[in-house]
Amino acid sequence: MSEHAHHHESDINKYEQVLSKYNLDIDDEKVKAAVEKLIAEKVPENDTLDVKKFLMGSVELTTLQTTDSEESVLKFTERVNAFENTYPHLPHVATICVYPCFAQIVSQSLEVEGVEVACVSGSFPSSQALIEVKVAETALAIHDGATEIDIVMSVGKFLSGDYESVCDEISELKATCGERKMKVILETGCLKSASNIKKASILAMYSGADYIKTSTGKVSPAATPEAAYIMCQAIKEYYDQTGIQIGFKPAGGMNTVHDALVYYTIVKEVLGEKWLTNQWLRLGTSRLANLLLSEVEGREIKFF
């Protein structure tokens, strides 16, 4: 018994040790003020055609509805195929993001080179399932053609302070993904404080996340500029400490082109040019693709 307790304690210290290297003493009000200033001063200069075109190429075109069916997902994928021919001068979306049961239909019908097939996995959006179930779902998604996997951190365990279980799960799921990119959704709307968002970001990266993502879009609030700002700071600090570059994906609640420009600006200002490619910055959204397309083409278009 004592040996087990001792073992557990050293593991807990391991996570506290990791966190101790980072600045976690963050004032939420100061973050809010810094973000407001950044938006007011820097967003206007990024409100350009080139940036909007770039953002189109960073979109993860997402359908995660209870009503999704093989027919609707096939149509969804065929829009991406058709886009390539209709707008050859514009970048295609970065990924199509669906539930694992649709991985096969997307991967078989997708004809556009360079579009990834992302699946939300691990009992999305609640993440409330046994690890065995999460691993099985992830492995099946990959078997059926998923090239990227989005999982949700176990938020309940994180808030209980059980960092060991949170990190072990992320590591195990990353092992299941192997070479394929894995995004860890922090569900920042449930984390309540800037300090918690920073902690969750660091633990996710430490445990094998290739990207950290704000939200599932199923919980309110979803992505916020403040959460993005803190996550990008965590990515920068992690990169400075380890030399490992981690991607960023805001998702949920992006309703306007201005919203997208805000996230682009935060990434540009906090992380810099190195992150301004559709490899490292992704936007999880369904409605944004049409809005960006409309602005780029100068008229209202409902293509997707």
C-alpha beads as a LAMMPS data file, in Angstrom:
LAMMPS data file: protein, C-alpha beads

304 atoms
303 bonds

1 atom types
1 bond types

-500.0 500.0 xlo xhi
-500.0 500.0 ylo yhi
-500.0 500.0 zlo zhi

Masses

1 110.0

Atoms # bond

1 1 1 0.000 0.000 0.000
2 1 1 2.655 2.500 1.050
3 1 1 4.667 1.675 -2.059
4 1 1 1.666 2.375 -4.288
5 1 1 0.959 5.640 -2.500
6 1 1 4.592 6.632 -2.903
7 1 1 4.530 5.786 -6.622
8 1 1 1.402 7.864 -7.094
9 1 1 2.963 10.803 -5.290
10 1 1 6.059 10.829 -7.498
11 1 1 3.793 10.840 -10.565
12 1 1 1.851 13.779 -9.208
13 1 1 5.113 15.578 -8.612
14 1 1 6.045 14.836 -12.212
15 1 1 3.081 16.847 -13.494
16 1 1 3.554 19.639 -10.964
17 1 1 7.190 19.764 -12.050
18 1 1 6.218 20.124 -15.693
19 1 1 3.775 22.907 -14.847
20 1 1 6.269 24.684 -12.601
21 1 1 8.358 25.655 -15.648
22 1 1 5.565 27.847 -16.985
23 1 1 3.958 31.080 -15.918
24 1 1 0.574 30.090 -14.480
25 1 1 -0.004 33.235 -12.464
26 1 1 -2.295 34.855 -15.022
27 1 1 -4.745 37.631 -14.279
28 1 1 -7.963 37.131 -16.267
29 1 1 -8.688 40.872 -16.362
30 1 1 -5.226 41.632 -17.730
31 1 1 -5.697 39.006 -20.443
32 1 1 -9.024 40.591 -21.377
33 1 1 -7.431 44.036 -21.615
34 1 1 -4.445 42.773 -23.636
35 1 1 -6.743 40.990 -26.094
36 1 1 -8.999 44.038 -26.496
37 1 1 -5.959 46.203 -27.235
38 1 1 -4.561 43.672 -29.700
39 1 1 -7.893 43.405 -31.546
40 1 1 -8.333 47.188 -31.755
41 1 1 -4.795 47.874 -32.914
42 1 1 -3.856 44.878 -35.078
43 1 1 -6.933 43.314 -36.681
44 1 1 -7.529 46.102 -39.252
45 1 1 -4.156 45.557 -40.956
46 1 1 -5.005 41.850 -41.458
47 1 1 -8.380 42.588 -43.053
48 1 1 -7.079 41.853 -46.553
49 1 1 -7.972 39.633 -49.477
50 1 1 -4.772 37.618 -49.080
51 1 1 -5.462 36.848 -45.421
52 1 1 -9.039 35.800 -46.221
53 1 1 -7.801 33.500 -48.971
54 1 1 -5.267 32.032 -46.584
55 1 1 -7.981 31.467 -43.972
56 1 1 -10.111 29.587 -46.517
57 1 1 -7.236 27.147 -46.817
58 1 1 -7.123 26.726 -43.034
59 1 1 -10.798 25.816 -42.616
60 1 1 -11.692 22.405 -41.243
61 1 1 -15.076 22.011 -42.889
62 1 1 -17.062 20.345 -40.161
63 1 1 -20.332 18.466 -39.894
64 1 1 -21.095 16.937 -36.497
65 1 1 -24.853 16.713 -36.446
66 1 1 -27.119 14.081 -34.959
67 1 1 -28.876 14.130 -38.339
68 1 1 -25.737 13.417 -40.441
69 1 1 -26.179 10.428 -42.734
70 1 1 -24.136 8.679 -45.391
71 1 1 -26.064 10.687 -48.014
72 1 1 -25.521 14.054 -46.345
73 1 1 -21.834 13.406 -45.672
74 1 1 -21.320 12.232 -49.259
75 1 1 -22.910 15.474 -50.524
76 1 1 -20.741 17.434 -48.111
77 1 1 -17.604 15.753 -49.456
78 1 1 -18.728 16.238 -53.058
79 1 1 -18.943 19.999 -52.454
80 1 1 -15.237 19.944 -51.589
81 1 1 -14.513 17.972 -54.764
82 1 1 -16.565 20.446 -56.824
83 1 1 -14.904 23.475 -55.242
84 1 1 -11.575 22.535 -56.763
85 1 1 -13.085 22.837 -60.263
86 1 1 -15.322 25.843 -59.620
87 1 1 -12.690 27.981 -57.885
88 1 1 -9.305 26.703 -59.111
89 1 1 -7.689 30.048 -58.148
90 1 1 -8.620 29.655 -54.467
91 1 1 -7.147 27.348 -51.827
92 1 1 -9.251 24.318 -50.927
93 1 1 -10.185 23.664 -47.298
94 1 1 -7.622 21.990 -45.052
95 1 1 -9.782 19.132 -43.827
96 1 1 -13.222 17.618 -43.717
97 1 1 -14.135 16.844 -40.098
98 1 1 -16.775 14.198 -39.331
99 1 1 -17.745 11.493 -36.851
100 1 1 -15.724 8.230 -37.138
101 1 1 -18.647 6.317 -38.645
102 1 1 -18.255 8.527 -41.732
103 1 1 -14.478 8.234 -42.116
104 1 1 -14.819 5.579 -44.783
105 1 1 -17.316 7.435 -46.954
106 1 1 -15.250 10.645 -46.820
107 1 1 -11.914 8.960 -47.499
108 1 1 -13.376 6.942 -50.384
109 1 1 -15.182 9.830 -52.077
110 1 1 -12.721 12.682 -51.455
111 1 1 -10.844 13.467 -54.666
112 1 1 -8.906 16.577 -53.683
113 1 1 -5.206 16.129 -53.055
114 1 1 -4.085 17.565 -49.723
115 1 1 -7.429 17.643 -47.897
116 1 1 -7.170 15.713 -44.637
117 1 1 -9.910 13.496 -43.205
118 1 1 -10.353 14.454 -39.548
119 1 1 -12.505 12.489 -37.125
120 1 1 -13.661 13.506 -33.677
121 1 1 -13.028 10.517 -31.459
122 1 1 -12.885 9.318 -27.875
123 1 1 -16.571 9.829 -27.060
124 1 1 -16.806 13.337 -28.444
125 1 1 -18.029 15.768 -27.139
126 1 1 -18.174 14.674 -23.477
127 1 1 -15.104 12.425 -23.428
128 1 1 -16.966 10.429 -20.782
129 1 1 -16.073 6.857 -21.693
130 1 1 -13.687 4.133 -20.661
131 1 1 -10.237 4.514 -22.190
132 1 1 -10.656 1.136 -23.936
133 1 1 -13.685 2.519 -25.791
134 1 1 -11.789 5.688 -26.742
135 1 1 -8.849 3.675 -28.046
136 1 1 -11.121 1.361 -30.043
137 1 1 -13.035 4.268 -31.582
138 1 1 -9.790 6.013 -32.528
139 1 1 -8.248 2.878 -34.033
140 1 1 -11.412 2.217 -36.060
141 1 1 -11.488 5.791 -37.362
142 1 1 -7.889 5.467 -38.528
143 1 1 -8.580 2.059 -40.055
144 1 1 -11.439 3.627 -42.039
145 1 1 -9.290 6.403 -43.436
146 1 1 -9.037 9.184 -40.857
147 1 1 -5.755 11.044 -41.319
148 1 1 -6.239 13.263 -38.248
149 1 1 -7.965 12.664 -34.919
150 1 1 -9.599 15.234 -32.621
151 1 1 -10.131 14.099 -29.027
152 1 1 -11.505 15.892 -25.973
153 1 1 -9.375 16.075 -22.850
154 1 1 -11.078 14.468 -19.843
155 1 1 -12.256 17.774 -18.423
156 1 1 -13.874 16.306 -15.316
157 1 1 -10.653 14.545 -14.336
158 1 1 -8.655 17.707 -15.045
159 1 1 -10.910 19.828 -12.821
160 1 1 -10.610 17.178 -10.068
161 1 1 -6.828 17.578 -10.230
162 1 1 -6.251 14.062 -11.586
163 1 1 -3.558 15.148 -14.041
164 1 1 -2.080 11.675 -14.157
165 1 1 -5.218 10.103 -15.682
166 1 1 -5.708 13.062 -18.027
167 1 1 -2.145 12.761 -19.355
168 1 1 -2.112 8.963 -19.508
169 1 1 -5.266 9.002 -21.657
170 1 1 -3.864 11.581 -24.061
171 1 1 -0.596 9.616 -24.362
172 1 1 -2.416 6.367 -24.988
173 1 1 -4.602 7.911 -27.676
174 1 1 -1.563 9.518 -29.307
175 1 1 0.088 6.080 -29.355
176 1 1 -3.007 4.790 -31.152
177 1 1 -2.738 7.632 -33.699
178 1 1 0.941 6.958 -34.330
179 1 1 2.177 9.272 -37.095
180 1 1 -1.242 10.781 -37.626
181 1 1 -1.836 14.194 -36.129
182 1 1 -3.895 14.338 -32.954
183 1 1 -5.695 17.449 -31.753
184 1 1 -6.657 17.764 -28.102
185 1 1 -9.772 19.810 -27.390
186 1 1 -9.563 21.571 -24.017
187 1 1 -13.225 22.720 -23.905
188 1 1 -12.055 26.082 -22.593
189 1 1 -15.608 27.194 -21.764
190 1 1 -15.612 24.612 -18.951
191 1 1 -12.173 25.534 -17.578
192 1 1 -13.317 28.883 -16.148
193 1 1 -9.935 30.552 -15.571
194 1 1 -6.951 31.638 -17.646
195 1 1 -4.680 29.688 -15.327
196 1 1 -6.640 26.459 -15.938
197 1 1 -6.547 27.001 -19.708
198 1 1 -2.771 27.445 -19.548
199 1 1 -2.363 24.325 -17.387
200 1 1 -4.566 22.212 -19.655
201 1 1 -2.642 23.439 -22.725
202 1 1 0.718 22.487 -21.226
203 1 1 -0.421 19.058 -20.012
204 1 1 -1.976 18.274 -23.408
205 1 1 1.193 19.250 -25.292
206 1 1 3.404 17.389 -22.823
207 1 1 1.280 14.255 -23.302
208 1 1 1.523 14.173 -27.084
209 1 1 -0.966 16.614 -28.631
210 1 1 0.057 17.758 -32.114
211 1 1 -2.501 20.559 -31.925
212 1 1 -4.485 22.089 -29.109
213 1 1 -8.034 23.104 -29.909
214 1 1 -10.341 25.412 -27.963
215 1 1 -13.735 23.748 -28.034
216 1 1 -16.112 21.115 -29.313
217 1 1 -18.696 23.706 -30.337
218 1 1 -21.227 21.729 -28.288
219 1 1 -20.681 23.686 -25.058
220 1 1 -21.180 27.387 -24.457
221 1 1 -19.045 29.468 -24.475
222 1 1 -17.036 27.927 -27.326
223 1 1 -13.866 29.574 -28.651
224 1 1 -13.082 33.008 -27.234
225 1 1 -10.247 35.360 -28.165
226 1 1 -9.076 35.296 -24.536
227 1 1 -8.781 31.494 -24.498
228 1 1 -6.972 31.618 -27.847
229 1 1 -4.528 34.197 -26.525
230 1 1 -3.632 32.054 -23.502
231 1 1 -3.349 28.864 -25.567
232 1 1 -1.050 30.598 -28.052
233 1 1 1.101 31.885 -25.197
234 1 1 1.316 28.313 -23.884
235 1 1 2.299 27.046 -27.361
236 1 1 5.003 29.708 -27.571
237 1 1 6.412 28.947 -24.114
238 1 1 6.329 25.216 -24.867
239 1 1 8.167 25.808 -28.136
240 1 1 10.772 27.986 -26.400
241 1 1 11.327 25.263 -23.773
242 1 1 11.295 22.162 -25.988
243 1 1 11.752 23.257 -29.609
244 1 1 8.548 21.347 -30.453
245 1 1 6.058 23.238 -32.591
246 1 1 2.408 22.588 -31.748
247 1 1 -0.527 23.669 -33.914
248 1 1 -3.538 25.708 -32.838
249 1 1 -7.208 25.262 -33.719
250 1 1 -9.934 27.616 -32.540
251 1 1 -13.345 25.981 -33.013
252 1 1 -16.970 26.701 -32.225
253 1 1 -18.702 30.044 -32.160
254 1 1 -16.907 31.511 -35.186
255 1 1 -19.786 33.331 -36.795
256 1 1 -18.186 36.075 -38.860
257 1 1 -15.156 36.752 -41.004
258 1 1 -14.132 39.262 -38.329
259 1 1 -14.004 36.416 -35.790
260 1 1 -11.604 34.521 -38.057
261 1 1 -9.445 37.637 -38.506
262 1 1 -9.268 38.001 -34.719
263 1 1 -7.859 34.473 -34.320
264 1 1 -5.463 34.968 -37.215
265 1 1 -4.236 38.188 -35.585
266 1 1 -3.739 36.536 -32.188
267 1 1 -1.678 33.751 -33.780
268 1 1 0.351 36.251 -35.794
269 1 1 1.071 38.504 -32.802
270 1 1 1.691 35.830 -30.149
271 1 1 3.267 33.038 -32.220
272 1 1 4.513 34.799 -35.341
273 1 1 4.863 34.000 -39.026
274 1 1 6.045 30.432 -38.447
275 1 1 2.508 29.473 -37.422
276 1 1 0.765 31.222 -40.304
277 1 1 0.406 28.184 -42.558
278 1 1 -2.537 25.813 -42.839
279 1 1 -0.264 23.193 -41.320
280 1 1 -0.172 24.985 -37.938
281 1 1 -3.338 27.082 -37.875
282 1 1 -6.732 25.484 -38.435
283 1 1 -10.227 26.893 -38.005
284 1 1 -12.958 24.488 -36.950
285 1 1 -16.166 25.740 -38.531
286 1 1 -18.855 24.999 -41.038
287 1 1 -20.360 28.419 -41.679
288 1 1 -17.115 30.305 -42.135
289 1 1 -16.222 28.742 -45.497
290 1 1 -19.188 30.380 -47.251
291 1 1 -18.611 33.720 -45.507
292 1 1 -14.935 33.840 -46.467
293 1 1 -15.753 32.777 -50.026
294 1 1 -18.392 35.514 -50.281
295 1 1 -15.953 38.189 -49.126
296 1 1 -13.173 36.985 -51.413
297 1 1 -15.498 36.861 -54.439
298 1 1 -17.343 40.069 -53.510
299 1 1 -20.872 38.640 -53.520
300 1 1 -22.945 36.365 -51.315
301 1 1 -22.207 32.726 -52.129
302 1 1 -23.615 29.653 -50.409
303 1 1 -21.381 26.984 -51.867
304 1 1 -20.837 24.553 -49.005

Bonds

1 1 1 2
2 1 2 3
3 1 3 4
4 1 4 5
5 1 5 6
6 1 6 7
7 1 7 8
8 1 8 9
9 1 9 10
10 1 10 11
11 1 11 12
12 1 12 13
13 1 13 14
14 1 14 15
15 1 15 16
16 1 16 17
17 1 17 18
18 1 18 19
19 1 19 20
20 1 20 21
21 1 21 22
22 1 22 23
23 1 23 24
24 1 24 25
25 1 25 26
26 1 26 27
27 1 27 28
28 1 28 29
29 1 29 30
30 1 30 31
31 1 31 32
32 1 32 33
33 1 33 34
34 1 34 35
35 1 35 36
36 1 36 37
37 1 37 38
38 1 38 39
39 1 39 40
40 1 40 41
41 1 41 42
42 1 42 43
43 1 43 44
44 1 44 45
45 1 45 46
46 1 46 47
47 1 47 48
48 1 48 49
49 1 49 50
50 1 50 51
51 1 51 52
52 1 52 53
53 1 53 54
54 1 54 55
55 1 55 56
56 1 56 57
57 1 57 58
58 1 58 59
59 1 59 60
60 1 60 61
61 1 61 62
62 1 62 63
63 1 63 64
64 1 64 65
65 1 65 66
66 1 66 67
67 1 67 68
68 1 68 69
69 1 69 70
70 1 70 71
71 1 71 72
72 1 72 73
73 1 73 74
74 1 74 75
75 1 75 76
76 1 76 77
77 1 77 78
78 1 78 79
79 1 79 80
80 1 80 81
81 1 81 82
82 1 82 83
83 1 83 84
84 1 84 85
85 1 85 86
86 1 86 87
87 1 87 88
88 1 88 89
89 1 89 90
90 1 90 91
91 1 91 92
92 1 92 93
93 1 93 94
94 1 94 95
95 1 95 96
96 1 96 97
97 1 97 98
98 1 98 99
99 1 99 100
100 1 100 101
101 1 101 102
102 1 102 103
103 1 103 104
104 1 104 105
105 1 105 106
106 1 106 107
107 1 107 108
108 1 108 109
109 1 109 110
110 1 110 111
111 1 111 112
112 1 112 113
113 1 113 114
114 1 114 115
115 1 115 116
116 1 116 117
117 1 117 118
118 1 118 119
119 1 119 120
120 1 120 121
121 1 121 122
122 1 122 123
123 1 123 124
124 1 124 125
125 1 125 126
126 1 126 127
127 1 127 128
128 1 128 129
129 1 129 130
130 1 130 131
131 1 131 132
132 1 132 133
133 1 133 134
134 1 134 135
135 1 135 136
136 1 136 137
137 1 137 138
138 1 138 139
139 1 139 140
140 1 140 141
141 1 141 142
142 1 142 143
143 1 143 144
144 1 144 145
145 1 145 146
146 1 146 147
147 1 147 148
148 1 148 149
149 1 149 150
150 1 150 151
151 1 151 152
152 1 152 153
153 1 153 154
154 1 154 155
155 1 155 156
156 1 156 157
157 1 157 158
158 1 158 159
159 1 159 160
160 1 160 161
161 1 161 162
162 1 162 163
163 1 163 164
164 1 164 165
165 1 165 166
166 1 166 167
167 1 167 168
168 1 168 169
169 1 169 170
170 1 170 171
171 1 171 172
172 1 172 173
173 1 173 174
174 1 174 175
175 1 175 176
176 1 176 177
177 1 177 178
178 1 178 179
179 1 179 180
180 1 180 181
181 1 181 182
182 1 182 183
183 1 183 184
184 1 184 185
185 1 185 186
186 1 186 187
187 1 187 188
188 1 188 189
189 1 189 190
190 1 190 191
191 1 191 192
192 1 192 193
193 1 193 194
194 1 194 195
195 1 195 196
196 1 196 197
197 1 197 198
198 1 198 199
199 1 199 200
200 1 200 201
201 1 201 202
202 1 202 203
203 1 203 204
204 1 204 205
205 1 205 206
206 1 206 207
207 1 207 208
208 1 208 209
209 1 209 210
210 1 210 211
211 1 211 212
212 1 212 213
213 1 213 214
214 1 214 215
215 1 215 216
216 1 216 217
217 1 217 218
218 1 218 219
219 1 219 220
220 1 220 221
221 1 221 222
222 1 222 223
223 1 223 224
224 1 224 225
225 1 225 226
226 1 226 227
227 1 227 228
228 1 228 229
229 1 229 230
230 1 230 231
231 1 231 232
232 1 232 233
233 1 233 234
234 1 234 235
235 1 235 236
236 1 236 237
237 1 237 238
238 1 238 239
239 1 239 240
240 1 240 241
241 1 241 242
242 1 242 243
243 1 243 244
244 1 244 245
245 1 245 246
246 1 246 247
247 1 247 248
248 1 248 249
249 1 249 250
250 1 250 251
251 1 251 252
252 1 252 253
253 1 253 254
254 1 254 255
255 1 255 256
256 1 256 257
257 1 257 258
258 1 258 259
259 1 259 260
260 1 260 261
261 1 261 262
262 1 262 263
263 1 263 264
264 1 264 265
265 1 265 266
266 1 266 267
267 1 267 268
268 1 268 269
269 1 269 270
270 1 270 271
271 1 271 272
272 1 272 273
273 1 273 274
274 1 274 275
275 1 275 276
276 1 276 277
277 1 277 278
278 1 278 279
279 1 279 280
280 1 280 281
281 1 281 282
282 1 282 283
283 1 283 284
284 1 284 285
285 1 285 286
286 1 286 287
287 1 287 288
288 1 288 289
289 1 289 290
290 1 290 291
291 1 291 292
292 1 292 293
293 1 293 294
294 1 294 295
295 1 295 296
296 1 296 297
297 1 297 298
298 1 298 299
299 1 299 300
300 1 300 301
301 1 301 302
302 1 302 303
303 1 303 304
